[in-house]
């Protein structure tokens, strides 16, 4: 389980990483691999939804690789927030979709 503080740290680390690559909004794609993560609490998922819909730095496409039925369902609810976000069962499919952008 992630805490609110860990999600906020992730958001700041993500912003810094994008800026260190000199990548502005819509200039990069993002691959999120969540193997080993559990289903998250609702307050954590709400914060992730805010990060997707109102990001400081926006990825052109986001591919989420999520394992387990409940985890995929939760990730799909997140992906519904943006038309440029998809959930995949495996890395090769996610990488191919990102490269097609």
N, C-alpha and C positions, 0 to 999 in steps of 0.2 A: 504494500500500500504506500502510495505517495502522500506526503503531507502538503498542505497549502504552501508552506515555505519552500519545499523542494520543487514544486511547480513554478513558483516565482523565480527561484534560482535557475531552473531550466530556461525560462523565458529570457532572463538576462544573459545567460551563457550563449543562448541561441543568437540573440541580437549582437553580442560581441563577436561571435564567430563569423556571422554574415558581414559585419563591418570590417573585420580583419582581412577578409577576402576581397574587400572593396566591392561587395555585391549589394546593390540596392534592391529595392522591392521589385519583384518580378524578374530578377536577373539570375535566379538559381532555382534548383529543385531540391526537395527535401525527402529523404528516406528515413522513416521511423520504424525501427525493428523492436518489437516489444516482447520477444521470447522470454519467458520466465516471469513476466509481470502478471500480477493478479488483477481481477476486476477491481476497479477503483471506486471510491466513495463518490456519492453524487456531488458533493461540494467541490471535489477535485475535478470532476468531469465538467462542471459548470465553468471552472476557471480555464480548462483546456478549450472549451467552446469559445470563450472570450478571446483567447490567444489566436484562435483560427479566424474569428470574424472581425477582430480589431487588432491585428498584429502591428507591432512597431516596425517590423520588416517583414514583407510578404513574399513567400515562396511562390514561384510560378505554378508549380504542381507539388502536391504532397502525396506520397505513397506510404501507407501504413501497413506493415506486415504484422498480423495479429494471429496468434495461435489459440485454439480453444473456442468452442462455440459461444460461450458467454462473452469472452473478450472480443470476438469478432462483432458480436451484436453491439457491444458498447462502442467499439471503434466505428462501426457503420453509422451510429447516431451522430458521432462527431463529424464524419465525412459528409453527412447530409447538409452541414452548415455551409459547405463550399462545393461548387461544381467541379473544381480542379483538385479534389481530394478523393482518393480511392483506397479501398481496403483490399489487401491481397493475402493469400494463404502462404505464399512463398516469395523468397527474395528474387529469383530470376524473373518472375512475372512483374513484380514491382519495378525492378530495374529497367526492364524492357519498356514498360509504360512511361517511366520518367524520361528515358532516352528519346521516345517518340514525341516529346514535347517540342 
